[in-house]
Amino acid sequence: MRKVDLNEIVDYETYEEGRDALRQQVMRSKEPRRIHVGPHLTFLFENHETIRYQIQEMLRAERIVEQSHIQHELDTYNELLGGDGELGATLLIELDDPKVRDVKLVAWRDMLEHLYARLEDGTRVPLSFDPRQVGDERLSSVQYVKFAVGGRVPVAIGCDHEDAELHHEAPLSEAQRQALTSDLAG
């Protein structure tokens, strides 16, 4: 997947002028890349457009203008994109009640080891994740993950965790598969 390059980034004042139109475009782009797996897991598959938007939003929010700081944001956010043949995603673990969230993020600490993308031939591709996102006692409610699908588009995303609240598989719609096909093509 093509990384965001410095020459694609504009200063936050220039960005502000076209922000509303870009935001609407990115929200439309995110829709087919958002996959809900059961009631608590949402994967948002990232692409060049969503990452560029996140970088511009960070520069705007933080009023970042120094070249080295801009490059740091580029490097950080570009890591969220998958490499060749990979799909990168932001995983949101959605639990509204803070007390329930505190308990579940401890109980589900091993959940990442149970997530997979199912390919058309039935192969399950486990995700990879940064172990620094998992604390000694609990899981973070936002995870950055990748699926090394070898350039193949999944037909489903699932979790085979023993907890029934997590044990779900979501088939991908044709629109979702087309979006991921486009992303894998670069």
MDAnalysis code that builds the backbone (N, CA, C; Angstrom):
import MDAnalysis as mda
import numpy as np

u = mda.Universe.empty(558, n_residues=186, atom_resindex=np.repeat(np.arange(186), 3), trajectory=True)
u.add_TopologyAttr("name", ["N", "CA", "C"] * 186)
u.add_TopologyAttr("resid", np.arange(1, 187))
u.add_TopologyAttr("resname", ["MET", "ARG", "LYS", "VAL", "ASP", "LEU", "ASN", "GLU", "ILE", "VAL", "ASP", "TYR", "GLU", "THR", "TYR", "GLU", "GLU", "GLY", "ARG", "ASP", "ALA", "LEU", "ARG", "GLN", "GLN", "VAL", "MET", "ARG", "SER", "LYS", "GLU", "PRO", "ARG", "ARG", "ILE", "HIS", "VAL", "GLY", "PRO", "HIS", "LEU", "THR", "PHE", "LEU", "PHE", "GLU", "ASN", "HIS", "GLU", "THR", "ILE", "ARG", "TYR", "GLN", "ILE", "GLN", "GLU", "MET", "LEU", "ARG", "ALA", "GLU", "ARG", "ILE", "VAL", "GLU", "GLN", "SER", "HIS", "ILE", "GLN", "HIS", "GLU", "LEU", "ASP", "THR", "TYR", "ASN", "GLU", "LEU", "LEU", "GLY", "GLY", "ASP", "GLY", "GLU", "LEU", "GLY", "ALA", "THR", "LEU", "LEU", "ILE", "GLU", "LEU", "ASP", "ASP", "PRO", "LYS", "VAL", "ARG", "ASP", "VAL", "LYS", "LEU", "VAL", "ALA", "TRP", "ARG", "ASP", "MET", "LEU", "GLU", "HIS", "LEU", "TYR", "ALA", "ARG", "LEU", "GLU", "ASP", "GLY", "THR", "ARG", "VAL", "PRO", "LEU", "SER", "PHE", "ASP", "PRO", "ARG", "GLN", "VAL", "GLY", "ASP", "GLU", "ARG", "LEU", "SER", "SER", "VAL", "GLN", "TYR", "VAL", "LYS", "PHE", "ALA", "VAL", "GLY", "GLY", "ARG", "VAL", "PRO", "VAL", "ALA", "ILE", "GLY", "CYS", "ASP", "HIS", "GLU", "ASP", "ALA", "GLU", "LEU", "HIS", "HIS", "GLU", "ALA", "PRO", "LEU", "SER", "GLU", "ALA", "GLN", "ARG", "GLN", "ALA", "LEU", "THR", "SER", "ASP", "LEU", "ALA", "GLY"])
u.atoms.positions = np.array([
    [0.849, -1.174, 0.000],
    [0.000, 0.000, 0.000],
    [0.896, 1.240, 0.000],
    [0.510, 2.194, -0.783],
    [1.305, 3.414, -0.927],
    [1.257, 4.245, 0.359],
    [2.441, 4.600, 0.832],
    [2.552, 5.431, 2.030],
    [2.278, 6.893, 1.680],
    [1.922, 7.681, 2.677],
    [1.714, 9.113, 2.492],
    [3.081, 9.776, 2.467],
    [3.282, 10.621, 1.490],
    [4.559, 11.302, 1.285],
    [4.461, 12.749, 1.762],
    [5.583, 13.300, 2.154],
    [5.632, 14.671, 2.655],
    [5.043, 15.666, 1.664],
    [5.257, 15.457, 0.368],
    [4.761, 16.428, -0.615],
    [3.237, 16.411, -0.749],
    [2.558, 15.471, -0.102],
    [1.091, 15.415, -0.115],
    [0.473, 16.172, 1.060],
    [1.306, 16.633, 1.960],
    [0.842, 17.294, 3.173],
    [0.887, 18.808, 2.979],
    [-0.182, 19.458, 3.393],
    [-0.223, 20.922, 3.330],
    [-0.207, 21.483, 4.750],
    [0.169, 22.740, 4.867],
    [0.183, 23.361, 6.188],
    [-1.246, 23.417, 6.724],
    [-1.366, 23.517, 8.054],
    [-2.691, 23.410, 8.659],
    [-3.636, 24.541, 8.257],
    [-3.120, 25.714, 7.905],
    [-4.002, 26.799, 7.464],
    [-4.587, 26.503, 6.084],
    [-3.770, 26.012, 5.170],
    [-4.256, 25.625, 3.843],
    [-5.228, 24.461, 3.982],
    [-4.893, 23.513, 4.831],
    [-5.757, 22.357, 5.059],
    [-7.137, 22.802, 5.554],
    [-7.158, 23.761, 6.440],
    [-8.411, 24.243, 7.024],
    [-9.394, 24.698, 5.941],
    [-8.876, 25.297, 4.878],
    [-9.732, 25.820, 3.807],
    [-10.534, 24.711, 3.110],
    [-9.960, 23.543, 2.941],
    [-10.655, 22.460, 2.251],
    [-11.042, 21.311, 3.162],
    [-10.959, 21.538, 4.456],
    [-11.151, 20.466, 5.435],
    [-12.529, 19.824, 5.361],
    [-13.584, 20.601, 5.272],
    [-14.938, 20.033, 5.290],
    [-15.165, 19.089, 4.121],
    [-14.748, 19.490, 2.944],
    [-14.930, 18.646, 1.754],
    [-14.098, 17.370, 1.880],
    [-12.858, 17.498, 2.338],
    [-12.003, 16.328, 2.498],
    [-12.575, 15.390, 3.558],
    [-13.056, 15.941, 4.637],
    [-13.632, 15.116, 5.709],
    [-14.814, 14.299, 5.184],
    [-15.692, 14.926, 4.418],
    [-16.831, 14.202, 3.855],
    [-16.367, 13.076, 2.934],
    [-15.363, 13.355, 2.129],
    [-14.828, 12.349, 1.209],
    [-14.234, 11.170, 1.981],
    [-13.475, 11.467, 3.036],
    [-12.848, 10.412, 3.825],
    [-13.900, 9.593, 4.576],
    [-14.931, 10.232, 5.096],
    [-15.987, 9.487, 5.794],
    [-16.684, 8.515, 4.831],
    [-16.891, 8.943, 3.586],
    [-17.470, 8.031, 2.582],
    [-16.518, 6.873, 2.299],
    [-15.234, 7.169, 2.267],
    [-14.226, 6.140, 2.009],
    [-14.136, 5.144, 3.168],
    [-14.333, 5.613, 4.377],
    [-14.249, 4.742, 5.552],
    [-15.426, 3.777, 5.654],
    [-16.567, 4.177, 5.150],
    [-17.774, 3.373, 5.353],
    [-17.612, 1.920, 4.913],
    [-17.177, 1.621, 3.692],
    [-17.045, 0.203, 3.334],
    [-15.834, -0.477, 3.980],
    [-14.992, 0.288, 4.628],
    [-13.810, -0.274, 5.282],
    [-14.047, -0.513, 6.772],
    [-15.253, -0.230, 7.239],
    [-15.625, -0.424, 8.650],
    [-16.375, -1.754, 8.754],
    [-15.817, -2.670, 9.546],
    [-16.392, -4.008, 9.667],
    [-16.635, -4.307, 11.146],
    [-17.890, -4.576, 11.463],
    [-18.278, -4.891, 12.840],
    [-18.271, -6.407, 13.008],
    [-17.555, -6.865, 14.011],
    [-17.491, -8.289, 14.331],
    [-18.125, -8.447, 15.709],
    [-19.389, -8.849, 15.716],
    [-20.115, -8.950, 16.973],
    [-20.411, -7.570, 17.533],
    [-20.872, -7.513, 18.778],
    [-21.299, -6.240, 19.355],
    [-20.166, -5.337, 19.868],
    [-18.940, -5.862, 19.982],
    [-17.895, -5.082, 20.640],
    [-16.656, -4.778, 19.804],
    [-16.520, -5.387, 18.637],
    [-15.297, -5.213, 17.850],
    [-15.601, -4.540, 16.522],
    [-14.900, -3.450, 16.257],
    [-15.022, -2.770, 14.974],
    [-13.634, -2.596, 14.388],
    [-13.464, -3.099, 13.176],
    [-12.225, -2.927, 12.433],
    [-12.436, -1.809, 11.427],
    [-11.520, -0.861, 11.389],
    [-11.527, 0.164, 10.357],
    [-10.250, -0.028, 9.552],
    [-10.402, -0.577, 8.350],
    [-9.245, -0.816, 7.507],
    [-8.758, 0.509, 6.941],
    [-7.468, 0.732, 7.108],
    [-6.858, 2.000, 6.723],
    [-6.340, 1.925, 5.293],
    [-6.302, 3.079, 4.640],
    [-5.684, 3.189, 3.336],
    [-4.978, 4.539, 3.238],
    [-4.424, 4.798, 2.091],
    [-3.669, 6.030, 1.886],
    [-4.494, 7.262, 2.260],
    [-5.740, 7.286, 1.820],
    [-6.613, 8.430, 2.053],
    [-6.930, 8.633, 3.536],
    [-7.245, 7.550, 4.252],
    [-7.596, 7.688, 5.678],
    [-6.387, 8.102, 6.510],
    [-5.222, 7.594, 6.139],
    [-4.005, 7.949, 6.889],
    [-3.602, 9.394, 6.606],
    [-3.695, 9.814, 5.356],
    [-3.372, 11.216, 5.028],
    [-4.288, 12.146, 5.829],
    [-5.556, 11.804, 5.889],
    [-6.522, 12.599, 6.652],
    [-6.124, 12.660, 8.136],
    [-5.755, 11.517, 8.711],
    [-5.370, 11.501, 10.124],
    [-4.134, 12.364, 10.377],
    [-3.187, 12.315, 9.454],
    [-1.982, 13.136, 9.598],
    [-2.354, 14.613, 9.547],
    [-3.155, 14.987, 8.551],
    [-3.559, 16.395, 8.438],
    [-4.324, 16.853, 9.673],
    [-5.184, 15.999, 10.210],
    [-5.940, 16.350, 11.417],
    [-5.005, 16.549, 12.613],
    [-3.995, 15.695, 12.721],
    [-3.040, 15.833, 13.829],
    [-2.246, 17.132, 13.688],
    [-1.789, 17.438, 12.489],
    [-1.038, 18.679, 12.279],
    [-1.905, 19.886, 12.612],
    [-3.175, 19.822, 12.241],
    [-4.109, 20.907, 12.530],
    [-4.340, 21.046, 14.033],
    [-4.648, 19.926, 14.680],
    [-4.964, 19.963, 16.112],
    [-3.782, 20.433, 16.952],
    [-2.600, 19.980, 16.576],
    [-1.396, 20.304, 17.353],
    [-0.652, 21.525, 16.826],
    [-1.142, 22.095, 15.728],
    [-0.496, 23.258, 15.088],
    [0.981, 22.971, 14.794],
    [1.212, 21.823, 14.216],
    [2.580, 21.378, 13.924],
    [3.035, 21.997, 12.610],
    [4.211, 22.626, 12.639],
    [4.774, 23.251, 11.441],
    [6.230, 22.856, 11.193],
    [6.910, 22.389, 12.220],
    [8.323, 22.037, 12.057],
    [8.447, 20.775, 11.217],
    [9.363, 20.829, 10.253],
    [9.577, 19.726, 9.318],
    [9.827, 18.400, 10.037],
    [10.670, 18.407, 11.067],
    [10.995, 17.152, 11.764],
    [9.771, 16.580, 12.476],
    [8.913, 17.434, 12.994],
    [7.703, 16.969, 13.672],
    [6.679, 16.442, 12.666],
    [6.609, 17.086, 11.510],
    [5.724, 16.599, 10.452],
    [6.196, 15.221, 9.990],
    [7.505, 15.071, 9.820],
    [8.045, 13.783, 9.394],
    [7.769, 12.705, 10.436],
    [7.830, 13.067, 11.707],
    [7.512, 12.107, 12.774],
    [6.069, 11.618, 12.640],
    [5.138, 12.530, 12.371],
    [3.729, 12.142, 12.198],
    [3.567, 11.240, 10.977],
    [4.252, 11.575, 9.890],
    [4.208, 10.731, 8.691],
    [4.700, 9.324, 9.005],
    [5.833, 9.235, 9.662],
    [6.405, 7.927, 9.993],
    [5.477, 7.129, 10.897],
    [4.932, 7.789, 11.898],
    [4.045, 7.122, 12.854],
    [2.778, 6.599, 12.184],
    [2.093, 7.454, 11.446],
    [0.825, 7.047, 10.840],
    [1.016, 6.084, 9.671],
    [2.099, 6.243, 8.904],
    [2.346, 5.321, 7.797],
    [2.562, 3.887, 8.288],
    [2.998, 3.732, 9.540],
    [3.162, 2.393, 10.114],
    [1.830, 1.647, 10.202],
    [0.717, 2.378, 10.236],
    [-0.599, 1.750, 10.362],
    [-1.040, 1.080, 9.070],
    [-0.442, 1.493, 7.954],
    [-0.783, 0.879, 6.671],
    [-0.109, -0.478, 6.565],
    [-0.758, -1.377, 5.901],
    [-0.139, -2.664, 5.666],
    [0.987, -2.540, 4.653],
    [1.926, -3.459, 4.705],
    [2.981, -3.526, 3.713],
    [2.474, -4.270, 2.485],
    [3.366, -4.726, 1.641],
    [2.975, -5.464, 0.442],
    [2.128, -6.683, 0.824],
    [0.948, -6.770, 0.239],
    [0.075, -7.913, 0.477],
    [-0.612, -7.914, 1.828],
    [-0.476, -6.839, 2.592],
    [-1.077, -6.761, 3.934],
    [-2.203, -5.741, 3.962],
    [-3.106, -5.941, 4.913],
    [-4.136, -4.965, 5.227],
    [-3.921, -4.487, 6.654],
    [-3.849, -3.180, 6.831],
    [-3.718, -2.599, 8.160],
    [-5.064, -2.076, 8.632],
    [-5.331, -2.208, 9.920],
    [-6.622, -1.771, 10.460],
    [-6.449, -1.212, 11.867],
    [-7.357, -0.327, 12.199],
    [-7.519, 0.120, 13.575],
    [-8.658, -0.710, 14.148],
    [-8.406, -1.372, 15.261],
    [-9.424, -2.177, 15.931],
    [-9.907, -1.406, 17.148],
    [-11.205, -1.191, 17.194],
    [-11.829, -0.517, 18.333],
    [-12.592, -1.549, 19.143],
    [-12.277, -1.646, 20.416],
    [-13.007, -2.527, 21.327],
    [-14.015, -1.630, 22.028],
    [-15.278, -1.800, 21.673],
    [-16.311, -0.856, 22.074],
    [-17.118, -1.362, 23.261],
    [-16.860, -0.738, 24.394],
    [-17.566, -1.032, 25.643],
    [-17.883, 0.319, 26.288],
    [-19.145, 0.683, 26.300],
    [-19.537, 2.013, 26.751],
    [-19.366, 2.243, 28.254],
    [-19.718, 1.257, 29.055],
    [-19.684, 1.399, 30.509],
    [-18.240, 1.252, 31.008],
    [-17.686, 2.290, 31.637],
    [-16.286, 2.232, 32.087],
    [-16.004, 1.080, 33.062],
    [-16.952, 0.750, 33.915],
    [-16.736, -0.349, 34.862],
    [-16.671, -1.689, 34.131],
    [-17.569, -1.886, 33.177],
    [-17.569, -3.107, 32.373],
    [-16.284, -3.152, 31.540],
    [-15.925, -2.010, 30.957],
    [-14.720, -1.939, 30.134],
    [-13.492, -2.369, 30.926],
    [-13.356, -1.872, 32.147],
    [-12.196, -2.221, 32.972],
    [-12.101, -3.721, 33.214],
    [-13.223, -4.354, 33.447],
    [-13.248, -5.800, 33.702],
    [-12.959, -6.580, 32.412],
    [-13.631, -6.212, 31.335],
    [-13.507, -6.949, 30.074],
    [-12.111, -6.825, 29.460],
    [-11.495, -5.662, 29.549],
    [-10.168, -5.497, 28.943],
    [-9.103, -6.308, 29.682],
    [-9.385, -6.683, 30.910],
    [-8.507, -7.612, 31.636],
    [-8.830, -9.042, 31.183],
    [-10.119, -9.379, 31.168],
    [-10.538, -10.744, 30.805],
    [-10.218, -11.079, 29.349],
    [-10.209, -10.083, 28.493],
    [-9.989, -10.301, 27.069],
    [-8.540, -10.041, 26.643],
    [-7.640, -10.016, 27.580],
    [-6.248, -9.677, 27.293],
    [-5.642, -10.541, 26.187],
    [-6.092, -11.772, 26.035],
    [-5.566, -12.680, 25.004],
    [-6.374, -12.655, 23.705],
    [-7.332, -11.758, 23.600],
    [-8.234, -11.715, 22.461],
    [-7.512, -11.578, 21.121],
    [-6.455, -10.797, 21.048],
    [-5.782, -10.555, 19.775],
    [-5.278, -11.841, 19.129],
    [-4.972, -12.823, 19.946],
    [-4.495, -14.111, 19.441],
    [-5.623, -14.929, 18.804],
    [-6.862, -14.466, 18.928],
    [-8.025, -15.195, 18.432],
    [-8.702, -14.505, 17.242],
    [-8.102, -13.445, 16.749],
    [-8.695, -12.716, 15.630],
    [-8.075, -13.176, 14.318],
    [-8.883, -13.203, 13.271],
    [-8.398, -13.716, 11.990],
    [-9.184, -13.097, 10.836],
    [-8.584, -13.193, 9.657],
    [-9.262, -12.901, 8.397],
    [-9.413, -14.250, 7.700],
    [-10.622, -14.559, 7.248],
    [-10.840, -15.819, 6.525],
    [-10.823, -15.529, 5.036],
    [-10.000, -16.300, 4.319],
    [-9.880, -16.139, 2.884],
    [-10.883, -17.037, 2.167],
    [-11.021, -16.838, 0.875],
    [-12.016, -17.565, 0.085],
    [-11.834, -19.075, 0.147],
    [-10.574, -19.525, 0.275],
    [-10.324, -20.978, 0.334],
    [-10.482, -21.549, 1.738],
    [-10.926, -20.722, 2.690],
    [-11.136, -21.172, 4.065],
    [-9.952, -20.928, 4.986],
    [-8.812, -20.549, 4.427],
    [-7.627, -20.274, 5.242],
    [-7.907, -19.131, 6.209],
    [-7.491, -19.329, 7.450],
    [-7.587, -18.265, 8.458],
    [-6.217, -17.619, 8.607],
    [-6.175, -16.319, 8.403],
    [-4.933, -15.565, 8.545],
    [-4.996, -14.826, 9.879],
    [-4.116, -15.171, 10.828],
    [-4.129, -14.458, 12.108],
    [-3.616, -13.032, 11.910],
    [-4.015, -12.166, 12.791],
    [-3.498, -10.799, 12.691],
    [-2.172, -10.691, 13.422],
    [-1.438, -9.653, 13.076],
    [-0.231, -9.325, 13.832],
    [-0.501, -8.002, 14.529],
    [0.148, -7.829, 15.663],
    [-0.075, -6.621, 16.454],
    [1.204, -6.276, 17.188],
    [1.263, -5.063, 17.647],
    [2.408, -4.591, 18.411],
    [2.188, -4.992, 19.873],
    [3.025, -5.876, 20.422],
    [2.815, -6.323, 21.802],
    [2.873, -5.194, 22.831],
    [3.418, -4.045, 22.443],
    [3.452, -2.901, 23.377],
    [2.057, -2.356, 23.638],
    [1.077, -2.733, 22.790],
    [-0.303, -2.269, 22.982],
    [-1.047, -3.089, 24.033],
    [-0.425, -4.168, 24.469],
    [-1.038, -5.033, 25.474],
    [-0.246, -4.869, 26.758],
    [-0.894, -4.353, 27.776],
    [-0.226, -4.154, 29.052],
    [-0.078, -5.456, 29.819],
    [0.599, -5.389, 30.940],
    [0.785, -6.567, 31.776],
    [-0.541, -7.074, 32.338],
    [-1.483, -6.165, 32.510],
    [-2.735, -6.548, 33.145],
    [-3.970, -6.396, 32.275],
    [-3.879, -5.568, 31.227],
    [-5.080, -5.339, 30.421],
    [-4.728, -4.962, 29.000],
    [-5.731, -5.055, 28.167],
    [-5.647, -4.731, 26.759],
    [-6.048, -3.273, 26.563],
    [-5.460, -2.607, 25.605],
    [-5.898, -1.266, 25.245],
    [-7.153, -1.376, 24.392],
    [-8.063, -0.432, 24.513],
    [-9.316, -0.503, 23.759],
    [-9.164, -0.074, 22.301],
    [-7.993, 0.430, 21.929],
    [-7.684, 0.743, 20.533],
    [-6.412, -0.011, 20.175],
    [-6.484, -0.783, 19.105],
    [-5.346, -1.584, 18.664],
    [-5.062, -1.291, 17.193],
    [-3.813, -1.345, 16.833],
    [-3.410, -1.208, 15.433],
    [-2.883, -2.563, 15.000],
    [-3.550, -3.156, 14.009],
    [-3.284, -4.539, 13.640],
    [-3.071, -4.658, 12.133],
    [-2.499, -5.788, 11.735],
    [-2.294, -6.065, 10.315],
    [-2.621, -7.523, 10.032],
    [-3.107, -7.747, 8.825],
    [-3.376, -9.095, 8.336],
    [-2.489, -9.325, 7.114],
    [-1.606, -10.295, 7.168],
    [-0.743, -10.638, 6.039],
    [-1.496, -11.596, 5.125],
    [-2.374, -11.043, 4.293],
    [-3.263, -11.848, 3.456],
    [-2.633, -12.229, 2.114],
    [-1.398, -11.852, 1.913],
    [-0.726, -12.209, 0.665],
    [-1.392, -11.628, -0.565],
    [-1.987, -10.451, -0.407],
    [-2.645, -9.789, -1.526],
    [-4.035, -10.304, -1.832],
    [-4.512, -11.291, -1.061],
    [-5.853, -11.838, -1.275],
    [-6.849, -11.102, -0.384],
    [-8.047, -10.946, -0.890],
    [-9.069, -10.209, -0.156],
    [-9.856, -11.175, 0.720],
    [-9.970, -10.877, 2.022],
    [-10.739, -11.755, 2.911],
    [-12.218, -11.783, 2.535],
    [-12.871, -12.864, 2.918],
    [-14.321, -12.962, 2.759],
    [-15.022, -12.754, 4.102],
    [-14.239, -12.798, 5.195],
    [-14.807, -12.598, 6.532],
    [-13.695, -12.205, 7.501],
    [-14.100, -11.553, 8.574],
    [-13.217, -11.238, 9.698],
    [-13.875, -11.856, 10.918],
    [-13.083, -12.525, 11.759],
    [-13.699, -13.205, 12.881],
    [-12.849, -13.278, 14.119],
    [-13.476, -13.815, 15.155],
    [-12.824, -14.018, 16.441],
    [-13.329, -15.359, 16.994],
    [-12.383, -16.231, 17.344],
    [-12.781, -17.528, 17.894],
    [-12.466, -17.634, 19.392],
    [-12.504, -16.506, 20.071],
    [-12.273, -16.466, 21.518],
    [-13.374, -17.251, 22.220],
    [-13.035, -17.870, 23.346],
    [-14.006, -18.688, 24.089],
    [-15.148, -17.871, 24.672],
    [-14.950, -16.581, 24.907],
    [-16.007, -15.729, 25.438],
    [-17.066, -15.511, 24.348],
    [-18.303, -15.874, 24.634],
    [-19.385, -15.796, 23.650],
    [-19.614, -14.376, 23.145],
    [-19.276, -13.375, 23.944],
    [-19.443, -11.992, 23.497],
    [-18.483, -11.651, 22.361],
    [-17.402, -12.378, 22.255],
    [-16.394, -12.127, 21.227],
    [-16.460, -13.109, 20.067],
    [-17.013, -14.281, 20.301],
    [-16.981, -15.373, 19.327],
    [-17.970, -15.098, 18.182],
    [-17.485, -14.397, 17.149],
    [-18.323, -14.011, 16.006],
    [-17.471, -14.004, 14.749],
    [-18.141, -14.130, 13.615],
    [-17.485, -13.944, 12.328],
    [-18.396, -13.086, 11.472],
    [-17.828, -12.059, 10.843],
    [-18.598, -11.149, 9.996],
    [-18.208, -11.341, 8.539],
    [-19.144, -11.817, 7.718],
    [-18.843, -11.909, 6.294],
    [-18.731, -10.506, 5.702],
    [-17.818, -10.328, 4.758],
    [-17.646, -9.034, 4.118],
    [-18.623, -8.901, 2.958],
    [-19.216, -7.737, 2.847],
    [-20.121, -7.459, 1.729],
    [-19.295, -7.261, 0.463],
    [-19.970, -7.241, -0.655],
    [-19.283, -7.001, -1.927],
    [-18.606, -5.624, -1.913],
    [-19.269, -4.615, -1.365],
    [-18.677, -3.266, -1.292],
    [-17.418, -3.270, -0.418],
    [-17.458, -4.001, 0.684],
    [-16.282, -4.087, 1.553],
    [-15.132, -4.791, 0.838],
    [-15.436, -5.863, 0.149],
    [-14.396, -6.606, -0.579],
    [-13.813, -5.749, -1.705],
    [-14.641, -4.985, -2.375],
    [-14.149, -4.109, -3.447],
    [-13.226, -3.042, -2.882],
    [-13.591, -2.463, -1.734],
    [-12.744, -1.443, -1.115],
    [-11.383, -2.020, -0.746],
    [-11.379, -3.213, -0.155],
    [-10.109, -3.829, 0.242],
    [-9.315, -4.289, -0.976],
    [-9.991, -4.705, -2.027],
    [-9.302, -5.045, -3.278],
    [-8.566, -3.828, -3.805],
    [-9.232, -2.704, -3.789],
    [-8.623, -1.443, -4.241],
    [-7.411, -1.086, -3.380],
    [-7.543, -1.270, -2.076],
    [-6.434, -0.939, -1.169],
    [-5.239, -1.844, -1.409],
    [-5.479, -3.132, -1.601],
    [-4.391, -4.063, -1.846],
    [-3.693, -3.796, -3.174],
    [-4.444, -3.254, -4.130],
    [-3.867, -2.935, -5.438],
    [-2.960, -1.707, -5.356],
    [-3.105, -0.946, -4.284],
    [-2.226, 0.197, -4.074],
    [-2.726, 1.444, -4.722],
])
